[in-house]
């Protein structure tokens, strides 16, 4: 989780991938997290700050488990 008590922004106003004003920042982070089964949640209020919550499961693959025993 990352919190910033700065100026914040309108989350609904962030351009989508299809927009001519598309930026790669949040979209790229979300895509990378989705590739590994994770999620990105962004909460922001203009003038109050932003909170980004990134969730991804961390575990040991079945191939690696044998090495740990």
PQR file with spaces between the fields and no chain letter, atoms N, CA, C, O and H, PARSE charges and radii, in Angstrom:
ATOM       1  N    UNK     1       0.848   -1.164    0.000 -0.4000 1.5000
ATOM       2  CA   UNK     1       0.000    0.000    0.000 -0.0000 2.0000
ATOM       3  C    UNK     1       0.899    1.235    0.000  0.5500 1.7000
ATOM       4  O    UNK     1       1.910    1.292    0.701 -0.5500 1.4000
ATOM       5  N    UNK     2       0.508    2.205   -0.794 -0.4000 1.5000
ATOM       6  CA   UNK     2       1.223    3.474   -0.861 -0.0000 2.0000
ATOM       7  C    UNK     2       0.204    4.571   -0.627  0.5500 1.7000
ATOM       8  O    UNK     2      -0.837    4.605   -1.284 -0.5500 1.4000
ATOM       9  H    UNK     2      -0.313    2.158   -1.364  0.4000 1.0000
ATOM      10  N    UNK     3       0.497    5.474    0.309 -0.4000 1.5000
ATOM      11  CA   UNK     3      -0.383    6.604    0.584 -0.0000 2.0000
ATOM      12  C    UNK     3       0.370    7.897    0.373  0.5500 1.7000
ATOM      13  O    UNK     3       1.544    8.015    0.724 -0.5500 1.4000
ATOM      14  H    UNK     3       1.343    5.446    0.843  0.4000 1.0000
ATOM      15  N    UNK     4      -0.319    8.869   -0.205 -0.4000 1.5000
ATOM      16  CA   UNK     4       0.279   10.167   -0.458 -0.0000 2.0000
ATOM      17  C    UNK     4      -0.738   11.228   -0.087  0.5500 1.7000
ATOM      18  O    UNK     4      -1.834   11.247   -0.647 -0.5500 1.4000
ATOM      19  H    UNK     4      -1.273    8.774   -0.490  0.4000 1.0000
ATOM      20  N    UNK     5      -0.414   12.087    0.815 -0.4000 1.5000
ATOM      21  CA   UNK     5      -1.336   13.124    1.273 -0.0000 2.0000
ATOM      22  C    UNK     5      -1.160   14.409    0.466  0.5500 1.7000
ATOM      23  O    UNK     5      -1.080   15.501    1.029 -0.5500 1.4000
ATOM      24  H    UNK     5       0.476   12.071    1.270  0.4000 1.0000
ATOM      25  N    UNK     6      -1.102   14.270   -0.828 -0.4000 1.5000
ATOM      26  CA   UNK     6      -0.892   15.424   -1.703 -0.0000 2.0000
ATOM      27  C    UNK     6      -2.191   15.948   -2.283  0.5500 1.7000
ATOM      28  O    UNK     6      -3.215   16.007   -1.602 -0.5500 1.4000
ATOM      29  H    UNK     6      -1.167   13.384   -1.286  0.4000 1.0000
ATOM      30  N    UNK     7      -2.134   16.327   -3.546 -0.4000 1.5000
ATOM      31  CA   UNK     7      -3.264   16.999   -4.178 -0.0000 2.0000
ATOM      32  C    UNK     7      -4.366   16.046   -4.623  0.5500 1.7000
ATOM      33  O    UNK     7      -5.497   16.491   -4.818 -0.5500 1.4000
ATOM      34  H    UNK     7      -1.302   16.279   -4.099  0.4000 1.0000
ATOM      35  N    UNK     8      -4.090   14.764   -4.790 -0.4000 1.5000
ATOM      36  CA   UNK     8      -5.097   13.813   -5.241 -0.0000 2.0000
ATOM      37  C    UNK     8      -5.514   14.076   -6.675  0.5500 1.7000
ATOM      38  O    UNK     8      -5.039   15.021   -7.306 -0.5500 1.4000
ATOM      39  H    UNK     8      -3.171   14.402   -4.631  0.4000 1.0000
ATOM      40  N    UNK     9      -6.407   13.235   -7.189 -0.4000 1.5000
ATOM      41  CA   UNK     9      -6.897   13.392   -8.548 -0.0000 2.0000
ATOM      42  C    UNK     9      -8.219   12.663   -8.695  0.5500 1.7000
ATOM      43  O    UNK     9      -8.603   11.873   -7.833 -0.5500 1.4000
ATOM      44  H    UNK     9      -6.792   12.467   -6.677  0.4000 1.0000
ATOM      45  N    UNK    10      -8.910   12.931   -9.786 -0.4000 1.5000
ATOM      46  CA   UNK    10     -10.184   12.289  -10.081 -0.0000 2.0000
ATOM      47  C    UNK    10      -9.903   10.954  -10.749  0.5500 1.7000
ATOM      48  O    UNK    10      -9.528   10.919  -11.921 -0.5500 1.4000
ATOM      49  H    UNK    10      -8.598   13.573  -10.487  0.4000 1.0000
ATOM      50  N    UNK    11     -10.079    9.843  -10.018 -0.4000 1.5000
ATOM      51  CA   UNK    11      -9.786    8.513  -10.543 -0.0000 2.0000
ATOM      52  C    UNK    11     -10.607    8.222  -11.798  0.5500 1.7000
ATOM      53  O    UNK    11     -10.103    7.603  -12.736 -0.5500 1.4000
ATOM      54  H    UNK    11     -10.384    9.871   -9.066  0.4000 1.0000
ATOM      55  N    UNK    12     -11.850    8.655  -11.824 -0.4000 1.5000
ATOM      56  CA   UNK    12     -12.710    8.428  -12.984 -0.0000 2.0000
ATOM      57  C    UNK    12     -12.200    9.172  -14.212  0.5500 1.7000
ATOM      58  O    UNK    12     -12.535    8.802  -15.338 -0.5500 1.4000
ATOM      59  H    UNK    12     -12.259    9.158  -11.062  0.4000 1.0000
ATOM      60  N    UNK    13     -11.406   10.202  -14.016 -0.4000 1.5000
ATOM      61  CA   UNK    13     -10.884   10.997  -15.120 -0.0000 2.0000
ATOM      62  C    UNK    13      -9.592   10.463  -15.718  0.5500 1.7000
ATOM      63  O    UNK    13      -9.068   11.050  -16.664 -0.5500 1.4000
ATOM      64  H    UNK    13     -11.135   10.503  -13.101  0.4000 1.0000
ATOM      65  N    UNK    14      -9.058    9.342  -15.179 -0.4000 1.5000
ATOM      66  CA   UNK    14      -7.830    8.771  -15.714 -0.0000 2.0000
ATOM      67  C    UNK    14      -8.152    8.155  -17.076  0.5500 1.7000
ATOM      68  O    UNK    14      -9.045    7.313  -17.175 -0.5500 1.4000
ATOM      69  H    UNK    14      -9.484    8.865  -14.410  0.4000 1.0000
ATOM      70  N    UNK    15      -7.430    8.568  -18.132 -0.4000 1.5000
ATOM      71  CA   UNK    15      -7.722    8.038  -19.468 -0.0000 2.0000
ATOM      72  C    UNK    15      -7.581    6.519  -19.532  0.5500 1.7000
ATOM      73  O    UNK    15      -6.725    5.937  -18.865 -0.5500 1.4000
ATOM      74  H    UNK    15      -6.705    9.252  -18.051  0.4000 1.0000
ATOM      75  N    UNK    16      -8.421    5.891  -20.334 -0.4000 1.5000
ATOM      76  CA   UNK    16      -8.346    4.440  -20.533 -0.0000 2.0000
ATOM      77  C    UNK    16      -7.306    4.128  -21.598  0.5500 1.7000
ATOM      78  O    UNK    16      -6.741    5.034  -22.210 -0.5500 1.4000
ATOM      79  H    UNK    16      -9.116    6.363  -20.876  0.4000 1.0000
ATOM      80  N    UNK    17      -7.060    2.859  -21.812 -0.4000 1.5000
ATOM      81  CA   UNK    17      -6.084    2.419  -22.805 -0.0000 2.0000
ATOM      82  C    UNK    17      -6.431    2.933  -24.200  0.5500 1.7000
ATOM      83  O    UNK    17      -5.534    3.226  -24.992 -0.5500 1.4000
ATOM      84  H    UNK    17      -7.519    2.123  -21.314  0.4000 1.0000
ATOM      85  N    UNK    18      -7.715    3.044  -24.506 -0.4000 1.5000
ATOM      86  CA   UNK    18      -8.149    3.464  -25.837 -0.0000 2.0000
ATOM      87  C    UNK    18      -8.088    4.975  -26.041  0.5500 1.7000
ATOM      88  O    UNK    18      -8.280    5.449  -27.161 -0.5500 1.4000
ATOM      89  H    UNK    18      -8.443    2.806  -23.864  0.4000 1.0000
ATOM      90  N    UNK    19      -7.829    5.730  -24.996 -0.4000 1.5000
ATOM      91  CA   UNK    19      -7.821    7.182  -25.082 -0.0000 2.0000
ATOM      92  C    UNK    19      -6.554    7.693  -25.762  0.5500 1.7000
ATOM      93  O    UNK    19      -5.487    7.092  -25.635 -0.5500 1.4000
ATOM      94  H    UNK    19      -7.673    5.345  -24.086  0.4000 1.0000
ATOM      95  N    UNK    20      -6.679    8.809  -26.484 -0.4000 1.5000
ATOM      96  CA   UNK    20      -5.508    9.434  -27.102 -0.0000 2.0000
ATOM      97  C    UNK    20      -4.590   10.036  -26.044  0.5500 1.7000
ATOM      98  O    UNK    20      -3.418   10.291  -26.320 -0.5500 1.4000
ATOM      99  H    UNK    20      -7.545    9.297  -26.586  0.4000 1.0000
ATOM     100  N    UNK    21      -5.107   10.268  -24.833 -0.4000 1.5000
ATOM     101  CA   UNK    21      -4.318   10.845  -23.743 -0.0000 2.0000
ATOM     102  C    UNK    21      -3.796    9.753  -22.813  0.5500 1.7000
ATOM     103  O    UNK    21      -3.383   10.037  -21.689 -0.5500 1.4000
ATOM     104  H    UNK    21      -6.060   10.062  -24.609  0.4000 1.0000
ATOM     105  N    UNK    22      -3.814    8.526  -23.272 -0.4000 1.5000
ATOM     106  CA   UNK    22      -3.426    7.372  -22.465 -0.0000 2.0000
ATOM     107  C    UNK    22      -2.024    7.522  -21.894  0.5500 1.7000
ATOM     108  O    UNK    22      -1.084    7.887  -22.600 -0.5500 1.4000
ATOM     109  H    UNK    22      -4.150    8.296  -24.185  0.4000 1.0000
ATOM     110  N    UNK    23      -1.904    7.237  -20.616 -0.4000 1.5000
ATOM     111  CA   UNK    23      -0.607    7.188  -19.953 -0.0000 2.0000
ATOM     112  C    UNK    23      -0.357    5.762  -19.490  0.5500 1.7000
ATOM     113  O    UNK    23      -1.307    5.055  -19.154 -0.5500 1.4000
ATOM     114  H    UNK    23      -2.668    6.941  -20.043  0.4000 1.0000
ATOM     115  N    UNK    24       0.868    5.330  -19.463 -0.4000 1.5000
ATOM     116  CA   UNK    24       1.176    3.932  -19.167 -0.0000 2.0000
ATOM     117  C    UNK    24       1.313    3.616  -17.681  0.5500 1.7000
ATOM     118  O    UNK    24       1.326    2.440  -17.319 -0.5500 1.4000
ATOM     119  H    UNK    24       1.640    5.904  -19.736  0.4000 1.0000
ATOM     120  N    UNK    25       1.414    4.602  -16.819 -0.4000 1.5000
ATOM     121  CA   UNK    25       1.692    4.363  -15.406 -0.0000 2.0000
ATOM     122  C    UNK    25       0.745    3.406  -14.709  0.5500 1.7000
ATOM     123  O    UNK    25       1.100    2.252  -14.471 -0.5500 1.4000
ATOM     124  H    UNK    25       1.404    5.558  -17.113  0.4000 1.0000
ATOM     125  N    UNK    26      -0.451    3.865  -14.379 -0.4000 1.5000
ATOM     126  CA   UNK    26      -1.403    3.030  -13.645 -0.0000 2.0000
ATOM     127  C    UNK    26      -1.844    1.833  -14.477  0.5500 1.7000
ATOM     128  O    UNK    26      -2.011    0.737  -13.941 -0.5500 1.4000
ATOM     129  H    UNK    26      -0.739    4.803  -14.572  0.4000 1.0000
ATOM     130  N    UNK    27      -2.036    2.028  -15.780 -0.4000 1.5000
ATOM     131  CA   UNK    27      -2.448    0.921  -16.640 -0.0000 2.0000
ATOM     132  C    UNK    27      -1.397   -0.183  -16.617  0.5500 1.7000
ATOM     133  O    UNK    27      -1.736   -1.359  -16.480 -0.5500 1.4000
ATOM     134  H    UNK    27      -1.901    2.918  -16.215  0.4000 1.0000
ATOM     135  N    UNK    28      -0.132    0.182  -16.748 -0.4000 1.5000
ATOM     136  CA   UNK    28       0.951   -0.798  -16.781 -0.0000 2.0000
ATOM     137  C    UNK    28       1.045   -1.564  -15.462  0.5500 1.7000
ATOM     138  O    UNK    28       1.213   -2.784  -15.456 -0.5500 1.4000
ATOM     139  H    UNK    28       0.144    1.137  -16.859  0.4000 1.0000
ATOM     140  N    UNK    29       0.937   -0.850  -14.359 -0.4000 1.5000
ATOM     141  CA   UNK    29       0.980   -1.509  -13.046 -0.0000 2.0000
ATOM     142  C    UNK    29      -0.170   -2.507  -12.930  0.5500 1.7000
ATOM     143  O    UNK    29       0.034   -3.649  -12.516 -0.5500 1.4000
ATOM     144  H    UNK    29       0.801    0.140  -14.363  0.4000 1.0000
ATOM     145  N    UNK    30      -1.373   -2.076  -13.294 -0.4000 1.5000
ATOM     146  CA   UNK    30      -2.550   -2.953  -13.214 -0.0000 2.0000
ATOM     147  C    UNK    30      -2.363   -4.192  -14.095  0.5500 1.7000
ATOM     148  O    UNK    30      -2.658   -5.307  -13.664 -0.5500 1.4000
ATOM     149  H    UNK    30      -1.538   -1.149  -13.630  0.4000 1.0000
ATOM     150  N    UNK    31      -1.875   -4.005  -15.324 -0.4000 1.5000
ATOM     151  CA   UNK    31      -1.655   -5.128  -16.240 -0.0000 2.0000
ATOM     152  C    UNK    31      -0.643   -6.119  -15.676  0.5500 1.7000
ATOM     153  O    UNK    31      -0.866   -7.329  -15.726 -0.5500 1.4000
ATOM     154  H    UNK    31      -1.636   -3.100  -15.674  0.4000 1.0000
ATOM     155  N    UNK    32       0.459   -5.618  -15.143 -0.4000 1.5000
ATOM     156  CA   UNK    32       1.485   -6.501  -14.592 -0.0000 2.0000
ATOM     157  C    UNK    32       0.952   -7.289  -13.398  0.5500 1.7000
ATOM     158  O    UNK    32       1.236   -8.479  -13.261 -0.5500 1.4000
ATOM     159  H    UNK    32       0.639   -4.635  -15.102  0.4000 1.0000
ATOM     160  N    UNK    33       0.186   -6.634  -12.539 -0.4000 1.5000
ATOM     161  CA   UNK    33      -0.404   -7.340  -11.400 -0.0000 2.0000
ATOM     162  C    UNK    33      -1.403   -8.399  -11.857  0.5500 1.7000
ATOM     163  O    UNK    33      -1.432   -9.500  -11.308 -0.5500 1.4000
ATOM     164  H    UNK    33      -0.045   -5.668  -12.649  0.4000 1.0000
ATOM     165  N    UNK    34      -2.218   -8.074  -12.853 -0.4000 1.5000
ATOM     166  CA   UNK    34      -3.191   -9.039  -13.365 -0.0000 2.0000
ATOM     167  C    UNK    34      -2.493  -10.256  -13.964  0.5500 1.7000
ATOM     168  O    UNK    34      -3.013  -11.369  -13.877 -0.5500 1.4000
ATOM     169  H    UNK    34      -2.194   -7.179  -13.299  0.4000 1.0000
ATOM     170  N    UNK    35      -1.330  -10.060  -14.566 -0.4000 1.5000
ATOM     171  CA   UNK    35      -0.580  -11.179  -15.151 -0.0000 2.0000
ATOM     172  C    UNK    35      -0.161  -12.208  -14.113  0.5500 1.7000
ATOM     173  O    UNK    35       0.053  -13.372  -14.453 -0.5500 1.4000
ATOM     174  H    UNK    35      -0.908   -9.156  -14.636  0.4000 1.0000
ATOM     175  N    UNK    36      -0.041  -11.802  -12.858 -0.4000 1.5000
ATOM     176  CA   UNK    36       0.349  -12.727  -11.789 -0.0000 2.0000
ATOM     177  C    UNK    36      -0.788  -12.949  -10.795  0.5500 1.7000
ATOM     178  O    UNK    36      -0.563  -13.402   -9.673 -0.5500 1.4000
ATOM     179  H    UNK    36      -0.216  -10.857  -12.582  0.4000 1.0000
ATOM     180  N    UNK    37      -2.016  -12.624  -11.218 -0.4000 1.5000
ATOM     181  CA   UNK    37      -3.183  -12.859  -10.371 -0.0000 2.0000
ATOM     182  C    UNK    37      -3.417  -11.806   -9.309  0.5500 1.7000
ATOM     183  O    UNK    37      -4.145  -12.053   -8.348 -0.5500 1.4000
ATOM     184  H    UNK    37      -2.199  -12.256  -12.130  0.4000 1.0000
ATOM     185  N    UNK    38      -2.817  -10.643   -9.459 -0.4000 1.5000
ATOM     186  CA   UNK    38      -2.958   -9.581   -8.472 -0.0000 2.0000
ATOM     187  C    UNK    38      -3.965   -8.524   -8.883  0.5500 1.7000
ATOM     188  O    UNK    38      -4.568   -8.605   -9.953 -0.5500 1.4000
ATOM     189  H    UNK    38      -2.225  -10.443  -10.240  0.4000 1.0000
ATOM     190  N    UNK    39      -4.140   -7.536   -8.025 -0.4000 1.5000
ATOM     191  CA   UNK    39      -5.076   -6.446   -8.282 -0.0000 2.0000
ATOM     192  C    UNK    39      -4.463   -5.112   -7.866  0.5500 1.7000
ATOM     193  O    UNK    39      -3.538   -5.052   -7.056 -0.5500 1.4000
ATOM     194  H    UNK    39      -3.650   -7.470   -7.156  0.4000 1.0000
ATOM     195  N    UNK    40      -5.007   -4.051   -8.444 -0.4000 1.5000
ATOM     196  CA   UNK    40      -4.629   -2.692   -8.080 -0.0000 2.0000
ATOM     197  C    UNK    40      -5.900   -1.920   -7.794  0.5500 1.7000
ATOM     198  O    UNK    40      -6.816   -1.889   -8.616 -0.5500 1.4000
ATOM     199  H    UNK    40      -5.758   -4.099   -9.102  0.4000 1.0000
ATOM     200  N    UNK    41      -5.955   -1.296   -6.629 -0.4000 1.5000
ATOM     201  CA   UNK    41      -7.083   -0.442   -6.259 -0.0000 2.0000
ATOM     202  C    UNK    41      -6.528    0.950   -5.968  0.5500 1.7000
ATOM     203  O    UNK    41      -5.607    1.110   -5.167 -0.5500 1.4000
ATOM     204  H    UNK    41      -5.210   -1.321   -5.961  0.4000 1.0000
ATOM     205  N    UNK    42      -7.099    1.943   -6.627 -0.4000 1.5000
ATOM     206  CA   UNK    42      -6.644    3.320   -6.419 -0.0000 2.0000
ATOM     207  C    UNK    42      -7.810    4.132   -5.880  0.5500 1.7000
ATOM     208  O    UNK    42      -8.866    4.218   -6.506 -0.5500 1.4000
ATOM     209  H    UNK    42      -7.847    1.813   -7.278  0.4000 1.0000
ATOM     210  N    UNK    43      -7.607    4.722   -4.719 -0.4000 1.5000
ATOM     211  CA   UNK    43      -8.584    5.616   -4.107 -0.0000 2.0000
ATOM     212  C    UNK    43      -7.952    6.991   -4.007  0.5500 1.7000
ATOM     213  O    UNK    43      -6.865    7.145   -3.450 -0.5500 1.4000
ATOM     214  H    UNK    43      -6.749    4.653   -4.210  0.4000 1.0000
ATOM     215  N    UNK    44      -8.638    7.991   -4.549 -0.4000 1.5000
ATOM     216  CA   UNK    44      -8.098    9.338   -4.504 -0.0000 2.0000
ATOM     217  C    UNK    44      -9.234   10.349   -4.469  0.5500 1.7000
ATOM     218  O    UNK    44     -10.268   10.164   -5.111 -0.5500 1.4000
ATOM     219  H    UNK    44      -9.521    7.866   -5.001  0.4000 1.0000
ATOM     220  N    UNK    45      -9.032   11.398   -3.728 -0.4000 1.5000
ATOM     221  CA   UNK    45      -9.981   12.503   -3.673 -0.0000 2.0000
ATOM     222  C    UNK    45      -9.199   13.764   -3.990  0.5500 1.7000
ATOM     223  O    UNK    45      -8.207   14.082   -3.334 -0.5500 1.4000
ATOM     224  H    UNK    45      -8.192   11.548   -3.207  0.4000 1.0000
ATOM     225  N    UNK    46      -9.665   14.476   -5.006 -0.4000 1.5000
ATOM     226  CA   UNK    46      -8.986   15.697   -5.430 -0.0000 2.0000
ATOM     227  C    UNK    46      -8.855   16.646   -4.239  0.5500 1.7000
ATOM     228  O    UNK    46      -9.843   16.970   -3.580 -0.5500 1.4000
ATOM     229  H    UNK    46     -10.471   14.218   -5.539  0.4000 1.0000
ATOM     230  N    UNK    47      -7.633   17.085   -3.974 -0.4000 1.5000
ATOM     231  CA   UNK    47      -7.366   17.987   -2.868 -0.0000 2.0000
ATOM     232  C    UNK    47      -7.074   17.297   -1.551  0.5500 1.7000
ATOM     233  O    UNK    47      -6.726   17.966   -0.577 -0.5500 1.4000
ATOM     234  H    UNK    47      -6.831   16.822   -4.510  0.4000 1.0000
ATOM     235  N    UNK    48      -7.205   15.966   -1.488 -0.4000 1.5000
ATOM     236  CA   UNK    48      -7.009   15.259   -0.223 -0.0000 2.0000
ATOM     237  C    UNK    48      -5.940   14.182   -0.240  0.5500 1.7000
ATOM     238  O    UNK    48      -5.455   13.800    0.825 -0.5500 1.4000
ATOM     239  H    UNK    48      -7.487   15.423   -2.278  0.4000 1.0000
ATOM     240  N    UNK    49      -5.556   13.682   -1.393 -0.4000 1.5000
ATOM     241  CA   UNK    49      -4.515   12.661   -1.440 -0.0000 2.0000
ATOM     242  C    UNK    49      -4.956   11.403   -2.160  0.5500 1.7000
ATOM     243  O    UNK    49      -6.070   11.311   -2.675 -0.5500 1.4000
ATOM     244  H    UNK    49      -5.950   13.993   -2.258  0.4000 1.0000
ATOM     245  N    UNK    50      -4.047   10.433   -2.182 -0.4000 1.5000
ATOM     246  CA   UNK    50      -4.244    9.200   -2.937 -0.0000 2.0000
ATOM     247  C    UNK    50      -3.748    8.011   -2.137  0.5500 1.7000
ATOM     248  O    UNK    50      -2.764    8.104   -1.402 -0.5500 1.4000
ATOM     249  H    UNK    50      -3.142   10.508   -1.765  0.4000 1.0000
ATOM     250  N    UNK    51      -4.448    6.882   -2.291 -0.4000 1.5000
ATOM     251  CA   UNK    51      -4.007    5.624   -1.711 -0.0000 2.0000
ATOM     252  C    UNK    51      -4.075    4.570   -2.809  0.5500 1.7000
ATOM     253  O    UNK    51      -5.121    4.381   -3.430 -0.5500 1.4000
ATOM     254  H    UNK    51      -5.247    6.806   -2.887  0.4000 1.0000
ATOM     255  N    UNK    52      -2.955    3.882   -3.049 -0.4000 1.5000
ATOM     256  CA   UNK    52      -2.907    2.787   -4.019 -0.0000 2.0000
ATOM     257  C    UNK    52      -2.646    1.501   -3.256  0.5500 1.7000
ATOM     258  O    UNK    52      -1.693    1.408   -2.483 -0.5500 1.4000
ATOM     259  H    UNK    52      -2.106    4.035   -2.545  0.4000 1.0000
ATOM     260  N    UNK    53      -3.499    0.510   -3.479 -0.4000 1.5000
ATOM     261  CA   UNK    53      -3.370   -0.775   -2.801 -0.0000 2.0000
ATOM     262  C    UNK    53      -3.106   -1.839   -3.865  0.5500 1.7000
ATOM     263  O    UNK    53      -3.944   -2.088   -4.731 -0.5500 1.4000
ATOM     264  H    UNK    53      -4.273    0.585   -4.108  0.4000 1.0000
ATOM     265  N    UNK    54      -1.945   -2.455   -3.787 -0.4000 1.5000
ATOM     266  CA   UNK    54      -1.556   -3.505   -4.723 -0.0000 2.0000
ATOM     267  C    UNK    54      -1.549   -4.826   -3.978  0.5500 1.7000
ATOM     268  O    UNK    54      -0.906   -4.959   -2.937 -0.5500 1.4000
ATOM     269  H    UNK    54      -1.264   -2.253   -3.083  0.4000 1.0000
ATOM     270  N    UNK    55      -2.275   -5.812   -4.522 -0.4000 1.5000
ATOM     271  CA   UNK    55      -2.350   -7.114   -3.869 -0.0000 2.0000
ATOM     272  C    UNK    55      -1.909   -8.197   -4.841  0.5500 1.7000
ATOM     273  O    UNK    55      -2.342   -8.240   -5.993 -0.5500 1.4000
ATOM     274  H    UNK    55      -2.797   -5.704   -5.368  0.4000 1.0000
ATOM     275  N    UNK    56      -1.042   -9.064   -4.351 -0.4000 1.5000
ATOM     276  CA   UNK    56      -0.597  -10.218   -5.127 -0.0000 2.0000
ATOM     277  C    UNK    56      -0.222  -11.328   -4.148  0.5500 1.7000
ATOM     278  O    UNK    56       0.409  -11.086   -3.120 -0.5500 1.4000
ATOM     279  H    UNK    56      -0.691   -9.029   -3.415  0.4000 1.0000
ATOM     280  N    UNK    57      -0.621  -12.538   -4.489 -0.4000 1.5000
ATOM     281  CA   UNK    57      -0.305  -13.683   -3.638 -0.0000 2.0000
ATOM     282  C    UNK    57       1.167  -14.041   -3.800  0.5500 1.7000
ATOM     283  O    UNK    57       1.698  -14.044   -4.911 -0.5500 1.4000
ATOM     284  H    UNK    57      -1.134  -12.736   -5.325  0.4000 1.0000
ATOM     285  N    UNK    58       1.814  -14.338   -2.693 -0.4000 1.5000
ATOM     286  CA   UNK    58       3.206  -14.751   -2.712 -0.0000 2.0000
ATOM     287  C    UNK    58       3.256  -16.154   -2.147  0.5500 1.7000
ATOM     288  O    UNK    58       2.766  -16.408   -1.047 -0.5500 1.4000
ATOM     289  H    UNK    58       1.383  -14.335   -1.791  0.4000 1.0000
ATOM     290  N    UNK    59       3.835  -17.044   -2.882 -0.4000 1.5000
ATOM     291  CA   UNK    59       3.888  -18.423   -2.421 -0.0000 2.0000
ATOM     292  C    UNK    59       5.053  -19.152   -3.035  0.5500 1.7000
ATOM     293  O    UNK    59       5.910  -18.567   -3.698 -0.5500 1.4000
ATOM     294  H    UNK    59       4.234  -16.838   -3.775  0.4000 1.0000
ATOM     295  N    UNK    60       5.061  -20.447   -2.797 -0.4000 1.5000
ATOM     296  CA   UNK    60       6.109  -21.312   -3.309 -0.0000 2.0000
ATOM     297  C    UNK    60       5.476  -22.235   -4.334  0.5500 1.7000
ATOM     298  O    UNK    60       4.450  -22.856   -4.057 -0.5500 1.4000
ATOM     299  H    UNK    60       4.366  -20.923   -2.259  0.4000 1.0000
ATOM     300  N    UNK    61       6.077  -22.332   -5.520 -0.4000 1.5000
ATOM     301  CA   UNK    61       5.544  -23.226   -6.545 -0.0000 2.0000
ATOM     302  C    UNK    61       5.767  -24.670   -6.132  0.5500 1.7000
ATOM     303  O    UNK    61       6.601  -24.948   -5.271 -0.5500 1.4000
ATOM     304  H    UNK    61       6.910  -21.827   -5.745  0.4000 1.0000
ATOM     305  N    UNK    62       5.033  -25.590   -6.737 -0.4000 1.5000
ATOM     306  CA   UNK    62       5.183  -27.015   -6.403 -0.0000 2.0000
ATOM     307  C    UNK    62       6.587  -27.507   -6.744  0.5500 1.7000
ATOM     308  O    UNK    62       7.099  -28.399   -6.068 -0.5500 1.4000
ATOM     309  H    UNK    62       4.355  -25.365   -7.437  0.4000 1.0000
ATOM     310  N    UNK    63       7.228  -26.945   -7.783 -0.4000 1.5000
ATOM     311  CA   UNK    63       8.600  -27.325   -8.136 -0.0000 2.0000
ATOM     312  C    UNK    63       9.576  -26.916   -7.037  0.5500 1.7000
ATOM     313  O    UNK    63      10.520  -27.652   -6.747 -0.5500 1.4000
ATOM     314  H    UNK    63       6.812  -26.221   -8.332  0.4000 1.0000
ATOM     315  N    UNK    64       9.366  -25.772   -6.433 -0.4000 1.5000
ATOM     316  CA   UNK    64      10.262  -25.245   -5.396 -0.0000 2.0000
ATOM     317  C    UNK    64      10.046  -25.918   -4.055  0.5500 1.7000
ATOM     318  O    UNK    64      10.955  -25.938   -3.225 -0.5500 1.4000
ATOM     319  H    UNK    64       8.599  -25.175   -6.669  0.4000 1.0000
ATOM     320  N    UNK    65       8.853  -26.474   -3.824 -0.4000 1.5000
ATOM     321  CA   UNK    65       8.561  -27.076   -2.528 -0.0000 2.0000
ATOM     322  C    UNK    65       9.515  -28.221   -2.208  0.5500 1.7000
ATOM     323  O    UNK    65       9.920  -28.381   -1.057 -0.5500 1.4000
ATOM     324  H    UNK    65       8.115  -26.457   -4.498  0.4000 1.0000
ATOM     325  N    UNK    66       9.874  -29.012   -3.199 -0.4000 1.5000
ATOM     326  CA   UNK    66      10.787  -30.135   -2.985 -0.0000 2.0000
ATOM     327  C    UNK    66      12.139  -29.677   -2.474  0.5500 1.7000
ATOM     328  O    UNK    66      12.768  -30.379   -1.681 -0.5500 1.4000
ATOM     329  H    UNK    66       9.545  -28.882   -4.135  0.4000 1.0000
ATOM     330  N    UNK    67      12.597  -28.519   -2.911 -0.4000 1.5000
ATOM     331  CA   UNK    67      13.875  -27.980   -2.486 -0.0000 2.0000
ATOM     332  C    UNK    67      13.850  -27.556   -1.017  0.5500 1.7000
ATOM     333  O    UNK    67      14.895  -27.513   -0.367 -0.5500 1.4000
ATOM     334  H    UNK    67      12.087  -27.950   -3.555  0.4000 1.0000
ATOM     335  N    UNK    68      12.655  -27.240   -0.490 -0.4000 1.5000
ATOM     336  CA   UNK    68      12.552  -26.751    0.882 -0.0000 2.0000
ATOM     337  C    UNK    68      12.447  -27.870    1.900  0.5500 1.7000
ATOM     338  O    UNK    68      12.646  -27.637    3.092 -0.5500 1.4000
ATOM     339  H    UNK    68      11.807  -27.275   -1.018  0.4000 1.0000
ATOM     340  N    UNK    69      12.138  -29.078    1.456 -0.4000 1.5000
ATOM     341  CA   UNK    69      11.946  -30.181    2.403 -0.0000 2.0000
ATOM     342  C    UNK    69      13.251  -30.816    2.797  0.5500 1.7000
ATOM     343  O    UNK    69      13.265  -31.760    3.588 -0.5500 1.4000
ATOM     344  H    UNK    69      11.977  -29.267    0.488  0.4000 1.0000
